């Protein structure tokens, strides 16, 4: 094989191209969805087909009209389902990869068995601590998820209302991981964990709420435009009011950012 020699001009050009590729680099989002489960979660029961935590296809938070899979696949104007992937954990019943239609952004969504709430929450919290990461290859590209994702999300019933969770967090000096938690009273219950995880709550809740996908879509859209955390929360609140008809002021009190 012939040797290739690079002069300083060539090296400088390569460095410039690499810098450009970084500046327009991809972003990744990891969404942990705990399937709604009448039998295994402390929730007000929903219809049996929506509350079967072992069947993602009709589940309230996944396969129903406003569940993450259905909404992001069929109702969202921003996202395309590009791949159904092998599950990274035996606790996960379905794993999907979405691509933003106009931006170099990938979203990995995992549907956790509703009976595996503790695993789902633990994995989310470890990811919020900026570790427990893994890489996924898509069409030759390396995509970083879990603790290496740019944004980490939990959607579902607030399992911390049912039990205490023991999680060992790593102290680090990396940038605080931005997280979204769409679950009832998430600010009250998750705050001690996120402080120890050194994470930054981009959006969470102060009261009861329906953790459906339209709120998440709107919040992510604002985040991708570089909005301040307060504006991300307002975007989520507007979407929540649009679908829930709860009043915009009430939605803004419900969906907030920061500690």
The 8 nearest C-alpha neighbors of each residue, nearest first, counted from 0:
[[1, 2, 3, 4, 5, 6, 9, 10],
 [2, 0, 3, 4, 5, 6, 9, 10],
 [1, 3, 0, 4, 5, 6, 9, 10],
 [4, 2, 1, 5, 0, 6, 9, 10],
 [5, 3, 2, 6, 9, 1, 7, 10],
 [6, 4, 9, 10, 3, 7, 8, 11],
 [5, 7, 9, 8, 10, 4, 11, 3],
 [8, 6, 10, 9, 11, 5, 12, 13],
 [7, 9, 11, 6, 10, 12, 5, 13],
 [10, 8, 12, 6, 11, 7, 5, 13],
 [9, 11, 7, 13, 12, 8, 14, 6],
 [12, 10, 14, 8, 9, 13, 7, 15],
 [11, 13, 15, 9, 14, 10, 8, 16],
 [12, 14, 16, 10, 15, 11, 17, 9],
 [15, 13, 11, 17, 12, 16, 10, 18],
 [16, 14, 12, 18, 13, 17, 11, 19],
 [17, 15, 19, 13, 18, 14, 20, 12],
 [16, 18, 20, 14, 19, 15, 13, 21],
 [17, 19, 15, 21, 16, 20, 14, 22],
 [20, 18, 16, 22, 21, 17, 15, 23],
 [21, 19, 17, 23, 18, 22, 24, 16],
 [20, 22, 24, 18, 23, 19, 17, 25],
 [23, 21, 19, 24, 20, 18, 17, 25],
 [24, 22, 20, 21, 19, 25, 103, 18],
 [25, 23, 21, 22, 20, 26, 103, 19],
 [24, 26, 103, 104, 23, 27, 105, 102],
 [27, 25, 104, 149, 105, 103, 24, 28],
 [26, 28, 105, 148, 149, 104, 106, 144],
 [29, 27, 106, 150, 148, 149, 151, 107],
 [28, 30, 107, 151, 106, 144, 145, 108],
 [31, 29, 152, 108, 153, 151, 107, 32],
 [30, 32, 153, 109, 152, 108, 154, 123],
 [33, 31, 154, 110, 109, 155, 111, 153],
 [34, 32, 111, 155, 113, 110, 116, 35],
 [33, 35, 113, 52, 111, 60, 112, 32],
 [36, 34, 50, 52, 113, 59, 60, 33],
 [35, 37, 52, 50, 113, 51, 38, 39],
 [38, 36, 50, 44, 39, 40, 42, 51],
 [37, 39, 36, 40, 51, 52, 50, 114],
 [38, 40, 114, 36, 37, 113, 41, 52],
 [41, 39, 42, 36, 37, 38, 158, 114],
 [40, 42, 161, 39, 43, 37, 158, 160],
 [43, 41, 40, 44, 37, 156, 36, 45],
 [42, 44, 45, 41, 37, 40, 36, 50],
 [45, 43, 37, 42, 46, 50, 47, 36],
 [44, 46, 50, 47, 49, 43, 37, 48],
 [47, 45, 49, 48, 50, 44, 37, 51],
 [46, 48, 50, 49, 51, 45, 37, 44],
 [47, 49, 50, 46, 51, 57, 58, 45],
 [50, 48, 58, 59, 47, 46, 57, 51],
 [49, 51, 36, 47, 35, 37, 48, 45],
 [52, 50, 36, 53, 54, 48, 49, 47],
 [53, 51, 113, 36, 34, 35, 112, 54],
 [52, 54, 112, 51, 113, 55, 92, 34],
 [55, 53, 51, 56, 52, 58, 57, 112],
 [56, 54, 58, 57, 62, 61, 53, 52],
 [55, 57, 62, 54, 58, 61, 63, 68],
 [58, 56, 62, 63, 55, 49, 48, 59],
 [57, 59, 49, 55, 62, 61, 60, 63],
 [58, 60, 49, 63, 61, 66, 35, 62],
 [59, 61, 66, 58, 34, 67, 35, 211],
 [60, 62, 66, 67, 68, 58, 59, 63],
 [63, 61, 57, 56, 58, 66, 69, 68],
 [62, 64, 66, 59, 57, 65, 58, 61],
 [65, 63, 66, 69, 70, 62, 59, 61],
 [66, 64, 70, 211, 63, 212, 67, 69],
 [67, 65, 61, 60, 63, 62, 69, 64],
 [66, 68, 61, 212, 70, 69, 71, 60],
 [69, 67, 61, 71, 70, 66, 62, 72],
 [70, 68, 72, 62, 66, 67, 71, 73],
 [69, 71, 74, 65, 67, 73, 72, 68],
 [70, 72, 75, 68, 69, 67, 73, 74],
 [73, 71, 69, 70, 80, 68, 79, 74],
 [72, 74, 70, 69, 71, 75, 76, 68],
 [75, 73, 70, 71, 72, 76, 69, 65],
 [76, 74, 71, 77, 78, 73, 70, 72],
 [75, 77, 78, 74, 100, 71, 73, 79],
 [78, 76, 100, 75, 99, 79, 101, 71],
 [79, 77, 99, 100, 98, 75, 71, 76],
 [78, 80, 98, 97, 81, 72, 99, 100],
 [81, 79, 97, 72, 82, 96, 98, 78],
 [82, 80, 97, 96, 79, 98, 83, 95],
 [83, 81, 96, 84, 95, 80, 97, 94],
 [84, 82, 95, 94, 96, 85, 81, 93],
 [83, 85, 94, 95, 82, 86, 96, 93],
 [86, 84, 87, 94, 83, 93, 95, 88],
 [85, 87, 88, 94, 91, 84, 93, 89],
 [86, 88, 85, 89, 91, 94, 90, 84],
 [87, 89, 90, 91, 86, 92, 85, 111],
 [88, 90, 91, 87, 86, 92, 111, 112],
 [91, 89, 88, 111, 112, 115, 92, 118],
 [92, 90, 111, 89, 88, 110, 93, 112],
 [93, 91, 110, 111, 112, 90, 94, 55],
 [92, 94, 110, 91, 109, 86, 95, 55],
 [95, 93, 109, 84, 86, 108, 83, 110],
 [96, 94, 83, 108, 107, 84, 82, 97],
 [95, 97, 107, 82, 106, 81, 80, 83],
 [98, 96, 80, 106, 79, 81, 105, 78],
 [99, 97, 105, 79, 78, 104, 100, 106],
 [98, 100, 78, 102, 104, 77, 101, 105],
 [99, 101, 77, 78, 102, 98, 79, 76],
 [102, 100, 99, 103, 77, 104, 98, 78],
 [103, 101, 99, 104, 100, 98, 25, 105],
 [104, 102, 25, 26, 99, 105, 101, 24],
 [103, 105, 26, 99, 102, 25, 27, 98],
 [104, 106, 98, 27, 97, 28, 99, 26],
 [107, 105, 28, 97, 27, 96, 29, 98],
 [106, 108, 96, 29, 95, 30, 28, 97],
 [109, 107, 30, 95, 94, 29, 31, 106],
 [108, 110, 94, 31, 32, 93, 111, 30],
 [111, 109, 32, 93, 91, 92, 33, 34],
 [112, 110, 91, 33, 90, 92, 34, 32],
 [111, 113, 115, 114, 53, 52, 90, 91],
 [114, 112, 52, 34, 36, 115, 33, 35],
 [113, 115, 112, 39, 116, 52, 36, 40],
 [116, 114, 112, 113, 118, 117, 90, 119],
 [115, 117, 119, 118, 114, 113, 120, 33],
 [116, 118, 120, 119, 115, 121, 164, 158],
 [119, 117, 121, 116, 115, 120, 122, 90],
 [118, 120, 116, 122, 117, 121, 123, 111],
 [121, 119, 123, 117, 122, 118, 124, 116],
 [120, 122, 118, 124, 123, 119, 117, 125],
 [123, 121, 125, 119, 120, 124, 118, 126],
 [122, 124, 120, 126, 121, 125, 119, 127],
 [125, 123, 127, 121, 126, 122, 120, 128],
 [124, 126, 128, 122, 127, 123, 131, 121],
 [146, 125, 127, 145, 123, 129, 128, 124],
 [128, 126, 124, 129, 125, 176, 198, 123],
 [127, 129, 196, 125, 126, 130, 198, 197],
 [130, 128, 146, 126, 127, 147, 176, 125],
 [129, 131, 146, 132, 126, 128, 125, 147],
 [132, 130, 146, 126, 125, 145, 133, 129],
 [133, 131, 146, 145, 147, 130, 144, 126],
 [132, 134, 144, 143, 145, 135, 131, 147],
 [135, 133, 143, 142, 144, 141, 136, 132],
 [134, 136, 142, 141, 143, 137, 133, 144],
 [135, 137, 141, 140, 139, 142, 138, 134],
 [136, 138, 140, 139, 135, 141, 142, 82],
 [139, 137, 140, 136, 141, 135, 142, 82],
 [138, 140, 137, 136, 141, 142, 135, 134],
 [141, 139, 137, 136, 138, 142, 135, 134],
 [140, 142, 136, 135, 134, 143, 137, 139],
 [141, 143, 135, 134, 136, 140, 144, 27],
 [144, 142, 134, 147, 148, 133, 135, 141],
 [143, 145, 148, 147, 133, 132, 29, 134],
 [146, 144, 132, 126, 147, 148, 29, 131],
 [126, 147, 145, 130, 129, 132, 131, 148],
 [146, 148, 144, 132, 143, 145, 129, 130],
 [149, 147, 144, 27, 145, 150, 28, 143],
 [148, 150, 27, 28, 26, 147, 151, 176],
 [149, 151, 28, 177, 148, 178, 29, 152],
 [152, 150, 178, 29, 28, 30, 127, 179],
 [151, 153, 30, 179, 178, 180, 31, 29],
 [152, 154, 31, 180, 30, 32, 181, 179],
 [155, 153, 181, 32, 210, 182, 180, 31],
 [156, 154, 33, 182, 210, 32, 157, 181],
 [155, 157, 182, 158, 183, 35, 33, 154],
 [158, 156, 182, 159, 183, 160, 155, 185],
 [157, 159, 160, 161, 156, 116, 162, 40],
 [160, 158, 162, 161, 157, 163, 188, 164],
 [159, 161, 158, 157, 162, 188, 41, 163],
 [162, 160, 159, 158, 41, 163, 40, 157],
 [163, 161, 159, 160, 164, 158, 117, 157],
 [164, 162, 159, 165, 161, 160, 158, 117],
 [163, 165, 166, 162, 159, 117, 121, 120],
 [164, 166, 163, 167, 121, 192, 117, 168],
 [165, 167, 168, 164, 121, 125, 124, 192],
 [168, 166, 169, 165, 125, 196, 195, 121],
 [169, 167, 196, 166, 128, 170, 195, 125],
 [168, 170, 171, 167, 128, 196, 130, 195],
 [171, 169, 168, 172, 196, 197, 195, 128],
 [170, 172, 173, 169, 197, 128, 129, 174],
 [173, 171, 174, 170, 175, 197, 169, 129],
 [174, 172, 171, 175, 129, 176, 197, 170],
 [173, 175, 176, 172, 198, 129, 197, 171],
 [176, 174, 198, 199, 197, 173, 177, 129],
 [175, 177, 198, 127, 199, 129, 174, 178],
 [178, 176, 199, 150, 201, 200, 198, 175],
 [179, 177, 151, 200, 201, 152, 150, 199],
 [178, 180, 152, 202, 201, 203, 200, 153],
 [181, 179, 153, 203, 152, 182, 154, 202],
 [182, 180, 154, 210, 203, 153, 179, 155],
 [181, 183, 157, 155, 185, 156, 210, 180],
 [182, 184, 207, 208, 185, 206, 157, 204],
 [185, 183, 206, 205, 204, 186, 187, 207],
 [184, 186, 204, 188, 183, 187, 189, 182],
 [185, 187, 204, 189, 190, 184, 188, 205],
 [188, 186, 185, 184, 189, 190, 205, 204],
 [187, 189, 185, 186, 190, 159, 184, 191],
 [188, 190, 192, 185, 186, 191, 187, 193],
 [189, 191, 193, 192, 186, 188, 187, 194],
 [192, 190, 194, 193, 189, 195, 188, 187],
 [193, 191, 195, 189, 190, 194, 196, 124],
 [192, 194, 196, 190, 198, 195, 191, 197],
 [195, 193, 197, 191, 196, 192, 190, 198],
 [194, 196, 192, 193, 197, 191, 168, 198],
 [195, 197, 128, 193, 198, 194, 168, 192],
 [198, 196, 194, 195, 175, 193, 128, 199],
 [199, 197, 176, 175, 193, 196, 127, 177],
 [198, 200, 177, 175, 176, 201, 178, 257],
 [201, 199, 178, 257, 202, 256, 177, 179],
 [200, 202, 256, 178, 228, 179, 177, 199],
 [203, 201, 256, 179, 200, 255, 232, 180],
 [204, 202, 180, 255, 254, 186, 185, 179],
 [205, 203, 254, 185, 253, 184, 186, 206],
 [204, 206, 184, 253, 186, 185, 254, 187],
 [207, 205, 184, 183, 204, 253, 208, 185],
 [206, 208, 183, 184, 205, 209, 182, 204],
 [207, 209, 183, 210, 206, 182, 204, 181],
 [208, 210, 211, 207, 182, 183, 181, 155],
 [211, 209, 181, 182, 155, 154, 208, 212],
 [212, 210, 65, 209, 66, 213, 60, 214],
 [211, 213, 67, 215, 214, 65, 66, 216],
 [214, 212, 216, 215, 211, 217, 238, 65],
 [215, 213, 235, 217, 238, 212, 216, 239],
 [214, 216, 218, 212, 213, 217, 219, 235],
 [215, 217, 213, 219, 214, 218, 212, 220],
 [218, 216, 220, 235, 214, 215, 219, 234],
 [219, 217, 235, 215, 231, 221, 220, 216],
 [218, 220, 222, 216, 221, 217, 223, 215],
 [219, 221, 217, 223, 218, 222, 216, 224],
 [222, 220, 224, 218, 231, 219, 223, 226],
 [223, 221, 219, 225, 224, 226, 220, 231],
 [224, 222, 220, 225, 221, 219, 226, 218],
 [223, 225, 221, 222, 226, 220, 219, 227],
 [226, 224, 222, 223, 227, 221, 228, 231],
 [225, 227, 222, 221, 224, 230, 231, 228],
 [228, 226, 230, 229, 231, 225, 222, 221],
 [227, 229, 231, 230, 201, 256, 232, 226],
 [228, 230, 232, 227, 231, 256, 233, 255],
 [231, 229, 233, 227, 232, 228, 226, 234],
 [230, 232, 228, 234, 218, 221, 233, 229],
 [233, 231, 235, 229, 230, 255, 234, 202],
 [232, 234, 236, 230, 235, 231, 237, 251],
 [235, 233, 231, 237, 236, 232, 218, 217],
 [234, 236, 214, 218, 232, 238, 233, 217],
 [235, 237, 233, 250, 239, 251, 234, 238],
 [238, 236, 240, 234, 239, 235, 241, 233],
 [237, 239, 241, 235, 236, 214, 240, 213],
 [240, 238, 236, 241, 237, 242, 214, 243],
 [239, 241, 244, 243, 237, 245, 238, 242],
 [242, 240, 238, 239, 244, 243, 237, 245],
 [241, 243, 240, 239, 244, 238, 213, 245],
 [242, 244, 240, 245, 239, 241, 246, 238],
 [245, 243, 240, 246, 241, 242, 239, 247],
 [244, 246, 243, 240, 249, 250, 247, 239],
 [247, 245, 249, 248, 244, 240, 250, 243],
 [246, 248, 250, 249, 240, 251, 237, 245],
 [249, 247, 251, 250, 246, 252, 245, 236],
 [250, 248, 252, 246, 247, 251, 253, 245],
 [249, 251, 236, 253, 247, 252, 248, 240],
 [252, 250, 248, 236, 254, 253, 249, 247],
 [253, 251, 249, 250, 254, 248, 255, 205],
 [252, 254, 250, 205, 204, 251, 206, 249],
 [255, 253, 204, 251, 203, 252, 236, 232],
 [256, 254, 232, 202, 203, 204, 253, 252],
 [255, 257, 202, 201, 200, 229, 232, 228],
 [258, 256, 200, 201, 199, 255, 202, 228],
 [257, 256, 200, 190, 186, 199, 194, 255]]
